[in-house]
């Protein structure tokens, strides 16, 4: 089984919930606005492998570290979820040097997790940070957050799935405006256009995130994974194919122990004790 990563730049906390745990993964580079360097990206990839293999992990939550107190006489750095990739690592690289990092990348590792993922966004979520949020299943933002795809200003385009997932969420026109113009939108606008699921005050972000995480963790882990797979089918297939797959998945669940447990608990007005089988 894969081991849980242990690096200073990705803090991992475990919160007990029902029969399992909720993982809180905090990108911990506040002096760099939590920008994704190679070490953080590799740590998140390792976390995804470990979390998927762990029977105890129910939900994975991502967030960015809060800014540190400023030195005397200096202004405090702004809040950030992840303010993009660490651009200093792009200097001097050509396509041969960068391709391996993007063929086996952190955004796909998060996207391919079969367990639920939540992004708690407070502050800047730009470039690769916006794409990390887009790779999660559910996004919760504070009103002071700012989202953007500024890669165009570097002579680049989003490379972590942003051109695809942003378009799915907000539509062709708005995605083109953000990607080609490099403009940012605030938390309220991100909520209005469907980029985030919920918008809250900063002090309520963790509470709202854990409320949703605990709800997801209370469900059958097997059925949650099947549900996620079925919904994802809608992104890649015509609706007729997706409905057929949904029917088959629904029928197959009738052969699971958790279906009997769930139905029995409902009939007896009790609490289901899931087995994941």
Helices and strands as residue ranges (DSSP letters): E 10-17, E 20-27, G 30-32, H 38-53, E 57-64, E 80-82, G 87-90, H 95-103, H 106-111, E 116-121, E 124-126, H 128-134, E 138-142, E 146-148, G 150-154, H 162-170, H 172-181, E 184-186, H 187-192, E 198-200, G 202-204, H 205-217, H 221-236, H 239-252, G 253-255, H 257-267
